[in-house]
Amino acid sequence: MPTPNALRATVATVDRAEAEQRREIAIEWDHVETRLDIIEDALKLYDRFPDDQQVVA
């Protein structure tokens, strides 16, 4: 499976503009993975404590 670091490892093989684009994509990819981890943890807690659910307005 590809990873952000694998994408970063390819920047030496392309021109400067493409390398910068790949770096930006890798940064965004890292960010999305982090947010996904947070969301998954929140869902696990939500499932773990079903009686403690409160409506957030």
All heavy atoms as TSV, in Angstrom:
chain	resi	resn	atom	element	x	y	z
A	1	MET	N	N	0.842	-1.183	0.000
A	1	MET	CA	C	0.000	0.000	0.000
A	1	MET	C	C	0.885	1.244	0.000
A	1	MET	O	O	1.833	1.337	0.776
A	1	MET	CB	C	-0.899	-0.028	1.228
A	1	MET	CG	C	-1.807	1.147	1.315
A	1	MET	SD	S	-2.933	0.934	2.718
A	1	MET	CE	C	-3.706	2.490	2.669
A	2	PRO	N	N	0.574	2.204	-0.840
A	2	PRO	CA	C	1.368	3.443	-0.862
A	2	PRO	C	C	1.206	4.235	0.439
A	2	PRO	O	O	0.219	4.098	1.142
A	2	PRO	CB	C	0.790	4.223	-2.044
A	2	PRO	CG	C	-0.308	3.435	-2.615
A	2	PRO	CD	C	-0.478	2.188	-1.817
A	3	THR	N	N	2.202	5.049	0.710
A	3	THR	CA	C	2.187	5.885	1.906
A	3	THR	C	C	2.656	7.293	1.529
A	3	THR	O	O	3.272	7.492	0.471
A	3	THR	CB	C	3.142	5.336	2.980
A	3	THR	OG1	O	4.483	5.423	2.474
A	3	THR	CG2	C	2.810	3.909	3.351
A	4	PRO	N	N	2.401	8.275	2.401
A	4	PRO	CA	C	2.927	9.616	2.139
A	4	PRO	C	C	4.449	9.630	2.001
A	4	PRO	O	O	4.993	10.323	1.146
A	4	PRO	CB	C	2.470	10.422	3.354
A	4	PRO	CG	C	1.284	9.696	3.878
A	4	PRO	CD	C	1.542	8.251	3.583
A	5	ASN	N	N	5.138	8.826	2.808
A	5	ASN	CA	C	6.597	8.785	2.726
A	5	ASN	C	C	7.066	8.159	1.421
A	5	ASN	O	O	8.087	8.565	0.857
A	5	ASN	CB	C	7.191	8.053	3.925
A	5	ASN	CG	C	7.137	8.900	5.177
A	5	ASN	OD1	O	7.091	10.124	5.115
A	5	ASN	ND2	N	7.121	8.253	6.318
A	6	ALA	N	N	6.334	7.172	0.926
A	6	ALA	CA	C	6.678	6.581	-0.375
A	6	ALA	C	C	6.530	7.623	-1.475
A	6	ALA	O	O	7.343	7.688	-2.403
A	6	ALA	CB	C	5.797	5.368	-0.654
A	7	LEU	N	N	5.497	8.455	-1.378
A	7	LEU	CA	C	5.319	9.532	-2.349
A	7	LEU	C	C	6.463	10.535	-2.251
A	7	LEU	O	O	7.021	10.958	-3.268
A	7	LEU	CB	C	3.972	10.222	-2.131
A	7	LEU	CG	C	3.613	11.334	-3.103
A	7	LEU	CD1	C	3.570	10.826	-4.541
A	7	LEU	CD2	C	2.278	11.968	-2.721
A	8	ARG	N	N	6.838	10.891	-1.030
A	8	ARG	CA	C	7.960	11.818	-0.842
A	8	ARG	C	C	9.256	11.253	-1.430
A	8	ARG	O	O	10.095	12.005	-1.926
A	8	ARG	CB	C	8.152	12.124	0.630
A	8	ARG	CG	C	7.126	13.047	1.215
A	8	ARG	CD	C	7.445	13.359	2.670
A	8	ARG	NE	N	6.356	14.073	3.290
A	8	ARG	CZ	C	5.407	13.514	4.040
A	8	ARG	NH1	N	5.437	12.218	4.306
A	8	ARG	NH2	N	4.444	14.246	4.561
A	9	ALA	N	N	9.415	9.950	-1.361
A	9	ALA	CA	C	10.634	9.319	-1.868
A	9	ALA	C	C	10.761	9.452	-3.383
A	9	ALA	O	O	11.853	9.282	-3.919
A	9	ALA	CB	C	10.670	7.847	-1.464
A	10	THR	N	N	9.683	9.800	-4.060
A	10	THR	CA	C	9.721	9.909	-5.523
A	10	THR	C	C	10.041	11.314	-6.014
A	10	THR	O	O	10.184	11.515	-7.223
A	10	THR	CB	C	8.382	9.472	-6.135
A	10	THR	OG1	O	7.350	10.408	-5.763
A	10	THR	CG2	C	7.992	8.064	-5.711
A	11	VAL	N	N	10.176	12.279	-5.123
A	11	VAL	CA	C	10.350	13.662	-5.570
A	11	VAL	C	C	11.663	13.893	-6.315
A	11	VAL	O	O	11.750	14.802	-7.144
A	11	VAL	CB	C	10.193	14.694	-4.424
A	11	VAL	CG1	C	8.815	14.624	-3.821
A	11	VAL	CG2	C	11.259	14.530	-3.380
A	12	ALA	N	N	12.653	13.080	-6.077
A	12	ALA	CA	C	13.938	13.251	-6.771
A	12	ALA	C	C	13.871	12.813	-8.228
A	12	ALA	O	O	14.767	13.128	-9.005
A	12	ALA	CB	C	15.028	12.471	-6.048
A	13	THR	N	N	12.803	12.136	-8.594
A	13	THR	CA	C	12.698	11.592	-9.949
A	13	THR	C	C	11.886	12.470	-10.891
A	13	THR	O	O	11.723	12.116	-12.060
A	13	THR	CB	C	12.056	10.193	-9.915
A	13	THR	OG1	O	10.709	10.309	-9.422
A	13	THR	CG2	C	12.857	9.249	-9.034
A	14	VAL	N	N	11.394	13.608	-10.386
A	14	VAL	CA	C	10.526	14.474	-11.208
A	14	VAL	C	C	11.036	15.904	-11.187
A	14	VAL	O	O	11.921	16.258	-10.404
A	14	VAL	CB	C	9.066	14.410	-10.711
A	14	VAL	CG1	C	8.490	13.010	-10.884
A	14	VAL	CG2	C	8.956	14.841	-9.261
A	15	ASP	N	N	10.440	16.741	-12.030
A	15	ASP	CA	C	10.862	18.150	-12.067
A	15	ASP	C	C	10.407	18.885	-10.800
A	15	ASP	O	O	9.642	18.365	-9.995
A	15	ASP	CB	C	10.350	18.843	-13.334
A	15	ASP	CG	C	8.833	18.940	-13.409
A	15	ASP	OD1	O	8.191	19.276	-12.394
A	15	ASP	OD2	O	8.290	18.678	-14.500
A	16	ARG	N	N	10.897	20.096	-10.650
A	16	ARG	CA	C	10.677	20.875	-9.431
A	16	ARG	C	C	9.192	21.108	-9.124
A	16	ARG	O	O	8.752	20.967	-7.976
A	16	ARG	CB	C	11.401	22.210	-9.562
A	16	ARG	CG	C	11.383	23.026	-8.335
A	16	ARG	CD	C	12.146	24.306	-8.547
A	16	ARG	NE	N	12.537	24.854	-7.269
A	16	ARG	CZ	C	13.546	25.627	-7.067
A	16	ARG	NH1	N	14.327	25.967	-8.074
A	16	ARG	NH2	N	13.816	26.087	-5.879
A	17	ALA	N	N	8.401	21.462	-10.127
A	17	ALA	CA	C	6.972	21.728	-9.919
A	17	ALA	C	C	6.243	20.469	-9.470
A	17	ALA	O	O	5.420	20.509	-8.547
A	17	ALA	CB	C	6.342	22.296	-11.185
A	18	GLU	N	N	6.543	19.362	-10.118
A	18	GLU	CA	C	5.921	18.091	-9.753
A	18	GLU	C	C	6.355	17.659	-8.358
A	18	GLU	O	O	5.550	17.147	-7.580
A	18	GLU	CB	C	6.269	17.008	-10.778
A	18	GLU	CG	C	5.706	15.644	-10.466
A	18	GLU	CD	C	4.205	15.527	-10.596
A	18	GLU	OE1	O	3.583	16.397	-11.229
A	18	GLU	OE2	O	3.646	14.553	-10.064
A	19	ALA	N	N	7.612	17.896	-8.025
A	19	ALA	CA	C	8.111	17.542	-6.695
A	19	ALA	C	C	7.370	18.325	-5.615
A	19	ALA	O	O	6.975	17.759	-4.588
A	19	ALA	CB	C	9.610	17.802	-6.608
A	20	GLU	N	N	7.175	19.609	-5.848
A	20	GLU	CA	C	6.446	20.436	-4.872
A	20	GLU	C	C	5.005	19.957	-4.733
A	20	GLU	O	O	4.469	19.890	-3.625
A	20	GLU	CB	C	6.482	21.908	-5.288
A	20	GLU	CG	C	5.820	22.838	-4.299
A	20	GLU	CD	C	6.428	22.790	-2.901
A	20	GLU	OE1	O	7.641	22.525	-2.770
A	20	GLU	OE2	O	5.683	23.011	-1.926
A	21	GLN	N	N	4.384	19.612	-5.830
A	21	GLN	CA	C	3.008	19.112	-5.785
A	21	GLN	C	C	2.940	17.809	-4.984
A	21	GLN	O	O	2.042	17.622	-4.171
A	21	GLN	CB	C	2.469	18.899	-7.197
A	21	GLN	CG	C	1.019	18.476	-7.224
A	21	GLN	CD	C	0.493	18.321	-8.636
A	21	GLN	OE1	O	1.239	18.167	-9.586
A	21	GLN	NE2	N	-0.817	18.351	-8.769
A	22	ARG	N	N	3.908	16.936	-5.200
A	22	ARG	CA	C	3.927	15.673	-4.460
A	22	ARG	C	C	4.147	15.899	-2.971
A	22	ARG	O	O	3.556	15.227	-2.134
A	22	ARG	CB	C	4.998	14.744	-5.027
A	22	ARG	CG	C	4.631	14.218	-6.393
A	22	ARG	CD	C	5.656	13.258	-6.925
A	22	ARG	NE	N	5.327	12.890	-8.307
A	22	ARG	CZ	C	5.841	11.848	-8.932
A	22	ARG	NH1	N	6.710	11.075	-8.332
A	22	ARG	NH2	N	5.494	11.593	-10.172
A	23	ARG	N	N	4.988	16.859	-2.633
A	23	ARG	CA	C	5.197	17.183	-1.211
A	23	ARG	C	C	3.905	17.690	-0.578
A	23	ARG	O	O	3.552	17.302	0.544
A	23	ARG	CB	C	6.300	18.224	-1.051
A	23	ARG	CG	C	7.681	17.690	-1.247
A	23	ARG	CD	C	8.738	18.746	-0.906
A	23	ARG	NE	N	10.028	18.354	-1.412
A	23	ARG	CZ	C	10.563	18.799	-2.550
A	23	ARG	NH1	N	9.940	19.693	-3.289
A	23	ARG	NH2	N	11.749	18.363	-2.944
A	24	GLU	N	N	3.200	18.567	-1.278
A	24	GLU	CA	C	1.932	19.101	-0.774
A	24	GLU	C	C	0.892	17.986	-0.601
A	24	GLU	O	O	0.163	17.954	0.389
A	24	GLU	CB	C	1.392	20.188	-1.704
A	24	GLU	CG	C	2.201	21.471	-1.684
A	24	GLU	CD	C	2.170	22.155	-0.334
A	24	GLU	OE1	O	1.111	22.164	0.315
A	24	GLU	OE2	O	3.220	22.675	0.084
A	25	ILE	N	N	0.828	17.087	-1.559
A	25	ILE	CA	C	-0.100	15.959	-1.469
A	25	ILE	C	C	0.255	15.087	-0.274
A	25	ILE	O	O	-0.624	14.649	0.481
A	25	ILE	CB	C	-0.108	15.148	-2.775
A	25	ILE	CG1	C	-0.763	15.973	-3.886
A	25	ILE	CG2	C	-0.825	13.805	-2.587
A	25	ILE	CD1	C	-0.593	15.373	-5.278
A	26	ALA	N	N	1.538	14.833	-0.051
A	26	ALA	CA	C	1.975	14.012	1.081
A	26	ALA	C	C	1.609	14.676	2.409
A	26	ALA	O	O	1.177	13.998	3.350
A	26	ALA	CB	C	3.474	13.756	0.997
A	27	ILE	N	N	1.760	15.989	2.491
A	27	ILE	CA	C	1.377	16.723	3.710
A	27	ILE	C	C	-0.117	16.578	3.956
A	27	ILE	O	O	-0.555	16.288	5.082
A	27	ILE	CB	C	1.781	18.210	3.598
A	27	ILE	CG1	C	3.299	18.345	3.675
A	27	ILE	CG2	C	1.101	19.046	4.679
A	27	ILE	CD1	C	3.817	19.726	3.278
A	28	GLU	N	N	-0.916	16.778	2.933
A	28	GLU	CA	C	-2.371	16.647	3.066
A	28	GLU	C	C	-2.750	15.218	3.435
A	28	GLU	O	O	-3.627	14.988	4.269
A	28	GLU	CB	C	-3.060	17.063	1.766
A	28	GLU	CG	C	-4.562	17.001	1.812
A	28	GLU	CD	C	-5.211	17.994	2.751
A	28	GLU	OE1	O	-4.573	19.004	3.126
A	28	GLU	OE2	O	-6.376	17.772	3.125
A	29	TRP	N	N	-2.096	14.246	2.835
A	29	TRP	CA	C	-2.336	12.837	3.120
A	29	TRP	C	C	-2.071	12.547	4.599
A	29	TRP	O	O	-2.885	11.891	5.266
A	29	TRP	CB	C	-1.437	12.010	2.225
A	29	TRP	CG	C	-1.672	10.539	2.143
A	29	TRP	CD1	C	-2.428	9.747	2.967
A	29	TRP	CD2	C	-1.105	9.667	1.175
A	29	TRP	NE1	N	-2.358	8.449	2.558
A	29	TRP	CE2	C	-1.549	8.362	1.458
A	29	TRP	CE3	C	-0.245	9.865	0.093
A	29	TRP	CZ2	C	-1.168	7.260	0.700
A	29	TRP	CZ3	C	0.123	8.758	-0.656
A	29	TRP	CH2	C	-0.337	7.478	-0.362
A	30	ASP	N	N	-0.948	13.036	5.124
A	30	ASP	CA	C	-0.644	12.866	6.553
A	30	ASP	C	C	-1.751	13.467	7.412
A	30	ASP	O	O	-2.187	12.872	8.404
A	30	ASP	CB	C	0.683	13.538	6.909
A	30	ASP	CG	C	1.894	12.724	6.511
A	30	ASP	OD1	O	1.796	11.484	6.449
A	30	ASP	OD2	O	2.955	13.344	6.265
A	31	HIS	N	N	-2.189	14.657	7.035
A	31	HIS	CA	C	-3.232	15.354	7.790
A	31	HIS	C	C	-4.535	14.554	7.794
A	31	HIS	O	O	-5.167	14.387	8.844
A	31	HIS	CB	C	-3.446	16.749	7.188
A	31	HIS	CG	C	-4.496	17.542	7.869
A	31	HIS	ND1	N	-4.308	18.124	9.097
A	31	HIS	CD2	C	-5.756	17.857	7.492
A	31	HIS	CE1	C	-5.409	18.755	9.450
A	31	HIS	NE2	N	-6.300	18.605	8.494
A	32	VAL	N	N	-4.919	14.048	6.642
A	32	VAL	CA	C	-6.161	13.271	6.536
A	32	VAL	C	C	-6.055	11.988	7.352
A	32	VAL	O	O	-7.008	11.604	8.042
A	32	VAL	CB	C	-6.502	12.986	5.063
A	32	VAL	CG1	C	-7.608	11.961	4.934
A	32	VAL	CG2	C	-6.887	14.268	4.346
A	33	GLU	N	N	-4.913	11.322	7.304
A	33	GLU	CA	C	-4.737	10.100	8.095
A	33	GLU	C	C	-4.865	10.385	9.589
A	33	GLU	O	O	-5.475	9.613	10.324
A	33	GLU	CB	C	-3.391	9.448	7.796
A	33	GLU	CG	C	-3.363	8.703	6.486
A	33	GLU	CD	C	-2.054	7.977	6.240
A	33	GLU	OE1	O	-1.005	8.389	6.782
A	33	GLU	OE2	O	-2.082	6.995	5.488
A	34	THR	N	N	-4.299	11.502	10.033
A	34	THR	CA	C	-4.398	11.883	11.443
A	34	THR	C	C	-5.847	12.145	11.826
A	34	THR	O	O	-6.317	11.665	12.865
A	34	THR	CB	C	-3.544	13.129	11.732
A	34	THR	OG1	O	-2.183	12.828	11.428
A	34	THR	CG2	C	-3.670	13.571	13.181
A	35	ARG	N	N	-6.548	12.879	10.987
A	35	ARG	CA	C	-7.955	13.167	11.278
A	35	ARG	C	C	-8.786	11.900	11.275
A	35	ARG	O	O	-9.688	11.737	12.092
A	35	ARG	CB	C	-8.505	14.186	10.286
A	35	ARG	CG	C	-7.837	15.549	10.465
A	35	ARG	CD	C	-8.449	16.581	9.625
A	35	ARG	NE	N	-9.753	16.917	10.200
A	35	ARG	CZ	C	-10.539	17.837	9.712
A	35	ARG	NH1	N	-10.186	18.528	8.667
A	35	ARG	NH2	N	-11.703	18.092	10.270
A	36	LEU	N	N	-8.487	10.987	10.364
A	36	LEU	CA	C	-9.206	9.720	10.313
A	36	LEU	C	C	-8.998	8.930	11.598
A	36	LEU	O	O	-9.950	8.355	12.151
A	36	LEU	CB	C	-8.762	8.909	9.096
A	36	LEU	CG	C	-9.469	7.567	8.882
A	36	LEU	CD1	C	-10.972	7.749	8.747
A	36	LEU	CD2	C	-8.906	6.884	7.654
A	37	ASP	N	N	-7.775	8.906	12.104
A	37	ASP	CA	C	-7.495	8.225	13.376
A	37	ASP	C	C	-8.321	8.823	14.510
A	37	ASP	O	O	-8.879	8.094	15.337
A	37	ASP	CB	C	-6.012	8.309	13.729
A	37	ASP	CG	C	-5.130	7.439	12.854
A	37	ASP	OD1	O	-5.662	6.520	12.195
A	37	ASP	OD2	O	-3.904	7.683	12.836
A	38	ILE	N	N	-8.415	10.139	14.546
A	38	ILE	CA	C	-9.190	10.815	15.590
A	38	ILE	C	C	-10.668	10.455	15.470
A	38	ILE	O	O	-11.335	10.166	16.471
A	38	ILE	CB	C	-8.974	12.338	15.521
A	38	ILE	CG1	C	-7.537	12.680	15.916
A	38	ILE	CG2	C	-9.975	13.076	16.413
A	38	ILE	CD1	C	-7.131	14.108	15.598
A	39	ILE	N	N	-11.178	10.462	14.268
A	39	ILE	CA	C	-12.591	10.126	14.046
A	39	ILE	C	C	-12.865	8.677	14.432
A	39	ILE	O	O	-13.875	8.378	15.087
A	39	ILE	CB	C	-12.995	10.401	12.587
A	39	ILE	CG1	C	-12.993	11.904	12.330
A	39	ILE	CG2	C	-14.348	9.793	12.253
A	39	ILE	CD1	C	-13.074	12.294	10.872
A	40	GLU	N	N	-11.977	7.773	14.054
A	40	GLU	CA	C	-12.158	6.364	14.411
A	40	GLU	C	C	-12.158	6.183	15.928
A	40	GLU	O	O	-12.976	5.432	16.467
A	40	GLU	CB	C	-11.079	5.510	13.759
A	40	GLU	CG	C	-11.271	5.349	12.274
A	40	GLU	CD	C	-10.100	4.675	11.571
A	40	GLU	OE1	O	-8.990	4.600	12.162
A	40	GLU	OE2	O	-10.293	4.219	10.438
A	41	ASP	N	N	-11.260	6.871	16.622
A	41	ASP	CA	C	-11.223	6.790	18.088
A	41	ASP	C	C	-12.512	7.338	18.692
A	41	ASP	O	O	-13.054	6.755	19.640
A	41	ASP	CB	C	-10.025	7.552	18.647
A	41	ASP	CG	C	-8.701	6.854	18.366
A	41	ASP	OD1	O	-8.722	5.657	17.993
A	41	ASP	OD2	O	-7.654	7.517	18.501
A	42	ALA	N	N	-13.010	8.427	18.158
A	42	ALA	CA	C	-14.255	9.009	18.664
A	42	ALA	C	C	-15.426	8.050	18.457
A	42	ALA	O	O	-16.276	7.892	19.346
A	42	ALA	CB	C	-14.538	10.337	17.972
A	43	LEU	N	N	-15.477	7.393	17.318
A	43	LEU	CA	C	-16.556	6.434	17.062
A	43	LEU	C	C	-16.474	5.237	18.005
A	43	LEU	O	O	-17.504	4.724	18.469
A	43	LEU	CB	C	-16.526	5.969	15.607
A	43	LEU	CG	C	-16.974	7.021	14.595
A	43	LEU	CD1	C	-16.717	6.528	13.180
A	43	LEU	CD2	C	-18.437	7.381	14.796
A	44	LYS	N	N	-15.272	4.793	18.312
A	44	LYS	CA	C	-15.112	3.691	19.264
A	44	LYS	C	C	-15.639	4.101	20.638
A	44	LYS	O	O	-16.320	3.319	21.306
A	44	LYS	CB	C	-13.648	3.276	19.361
A	44	LYS	CG	C	-13.155	2.524	18.159
A	44	LYS	CD	C	-11.666	2.236	18.284
A	44	LYS	CE	C	-11.104	1.720	16.970
A	44	LYS	NZ	N	-9.645	1.620	17.004
A	45	LEU	N	N	-15.333	5.323	21.061
A	45	LEU	CA	C	-15.840	5.810	22.342
A	45	LEU	C	C	-17.346	5.968	22.307
A	45	LEU	O	O	-18.042	5.660	23.277
A	45	LEU	CB	C	-15.175	7.138	22.705
A	45	LEU	CG	C	-13.724	7.041	23.143
A	45	LEU	CD1	C	-13.132	8.438	23.308
A	45	LEU	CD2	C	-13.596	6.248	24.433
A	46	TYR	N	N	-17.876	6.432	21.206
A	46	TYR	CA	C	-19.316	6.596	21.047
A	46	TYR	C	C	-20.007	5.246	21.210
A	46	TYR	O	O	-21.020	5.132	21.893
A	46	TYR	CB	C	-19.601	7.188	19.666
A	46	TYR	CG	C	-21.048	7.482	19.392
A	46	TYR	CD1	C	-21.626	8.684	19.804
A	46	TYR	CD2	C	-21.844	6.570	18.696
A	46	TYR	CE1	C	-22.952	8.967	19.537
A	46	TYR	CE2	C	-23.169	6.842	18.432
A	46	TYR	CZ	C	-23.721	8.041	18.854
A	46	TYR	OH	O	-25.033	8.315	18.595
A	47	ASP	N	N	-19.452	4.207	20.586
A	47	ASP	CA	C	-20.016	2.866	20.692
A	47	ASP	C	C	-19.825	2.275	22.082
A	47	ASP	O	O	-20.644	1.480	22.542
A	47	ASP	CB	C	-19.382	1.929	19.659
A	47	ASP	CG	C	-19.810	2.247	18.240
A	47	ASP	OD1	O	-20.851	2.916	18.054
A	47	ASP	OD2	O	-19.091	1.835	17.307
A	48	ARG	N	N	-18.775	2.669	22.748
A	48	ARG	CA	C	-18.464	2.111	24.065
A	48	ARG	C	C	-19.382	2.645	25.154
A	48	ARG	O	O	-19.676	1.951	26.124
A	48	ARG	CB	C	-17.008	2.438	24.409
A	48	ARG	CG	C	-16.529	1.804	25.672
A	48	ARG	CD	C	-15.052	2.051	25.854
A	48	ARG	NE	N	-14.629	1.565	27.159
A	48	ARG	CZ	C	-13.484	1.856	27.704
A	48	ARG	NH1	N	-12.636	2.640	27.086
A	48	ARG	NH2	N	-13.175	1.375	28.870
A	49	PHE	N	N	-19.829	3.877	25.020
A	49	PHE	CA	C	-20.661	4.517	26.033
A	49	PHE	C	C	-21.998	4.986	25.435
A	49	PHE	O	O	-22.306	6.183	25.424
A	49	PHE	CB	C	-19.942	5.717	26.657
A	49	PHE	CG	C	-18.623	5.355	27.289
A	49	PHE	CD1	C	-17.428	5.669	26.664
A	49	PHE	CD2	C	-18.591	4.684	28.501
A	49	PHE	CE1	C	-16.214	5.339	27.248
A	49	PHE	CE2	C	-17.374	4.350	29.086
A	49	PHE	CZ	C	-16.180	4.679	28.454
A	50	PRO	N	N	-22.832	4.071	24.957
A	50	PRO	CA	C	-24.063	4.472	24.284
A	50	PRO	C	C	-25.062	5.192	25.182
A	50	PRO	O	O	-25.856	6.006	24.702
A	50	PRO	CB	C	-24.644	3.153	23.759
A	50	PRO	CG	C	-24.048	2.109	24.630
A	50	PRO	CD	C	-22.686	2.621	25.015
A	51	ASP	N	N	-25.045	4.935	26.497
A	51	ASP	CA	C	-25.996	5.588	27.391
A	51	ASP	C	C	-25.600	7.001	27.771
A	51	ASP	O	O	-26.385	7.742	28.330
A	51	ASP	CB	C	-26.146	4.757	28.674
A	51	ASP	CG	C	-26.782	3.395	28.382
A	51	ASP	OD1	O	-27.502	3.265	27.373
A	51	ASP	OD2	O	-26.529	2.464	29.173
A	52	ASP	N	N	-24.374	7.394	27.477
A	52	ASP	CA	C	-23.879	8.726	27.834
A	52	ASP	C	C	-23.947	9.712	26.682
A	52	ASP	O	O	-23.321	10.759	26.717
A	52	ASP	CB	C	-22.433	8.640	28.324
A	52	ASP	CG	C	-22.319	7.891	29.644
A	52	ASP	OD1	O	-23.354	7.749	30.328
A	52	ASP	OD2	O	-21.218	7.449	29.965
A	53	GLN	N	N	-24.699	9.398	25.647
A	53	GLN	CA	C	-24.746	10.262	24.465
A	53	GLN	C	C	-25.573	11.507	24.749
A	53	GLN	O	O	-26.643	11.443	25.329
A	53	GLN	CB	C	-25.326	9.506	23.279
A	53	GLN	CG	C	-24.467	8.331	22.879
A	53	GLN	CD	C	-25.134	7.452	21.845
A	53	GLN	OE1	O	-26.164	7.791	21.317
A	53	GLN	NE2	N	-24.524	6.315	21.579
A	54	GLN	N	N	-25.039	12.638	24.342
A	54	GLN	CA	C	-25.731	13.915	24.504
A	54	GLN	C	C	-25.845	14.562	23.140
A	54	GLN	O	O	-24.953	14.434	22.300
A	54	GLN	CB	C	-24.946	14.842	25.418
A	54	GLN	CG	C	-24.825	14.345	26.821
A	54	GLN	CD	C	-24.007	15.295	27.685
A	54	GLN	OE1	O	-23.594	16.352	27.237
A	54	GLN	NE2	N	-23.762	14.907	28.918
A	55	VAL	N	N	-26.919	15.284	22.942
A	55	VAL	CA	C	-27.102	16.009	21.683
A	55	VAL	C	C	-26.309	17.295	21.768
A	55	VAL	O	O	-26.408	18.045	22.738
A	55	VAL	CB	C	-28.602	16.307	21.455
A	55	VAL	CG1	C	-28.777	17.148	20.193
A	55	VAL	CG2	C	-29.391	15.005	21.363
A	56	VAL	N	N	-25.508	17.542	20.763
A	56	VAL	CA	C	-24.719	18.770	20.695
A	56	VAL	C	C	-25.375	19.692	19.698
A	56	VAL	O	O	-25.605	19.338	18.544
A	56	VAL	CB	C	-23.262	18.464	20.256
A	56	VAL	CG1	C	-22.473	19.753	20.137
A	56	VAL	CG2	C	-22.619	17.506	21.244
A	57	ALA	N	N	-25.709	20.879	20.141
A	57	ALA	CA	C	-26.405	21.833	19.263
A	57	ALA	C	C	-25.441	22.811	18.670
A	57	ALA	O	O	-24.412	23.094	19.120
A	57	ALA	CB	C	-27.481	22.568	20.027
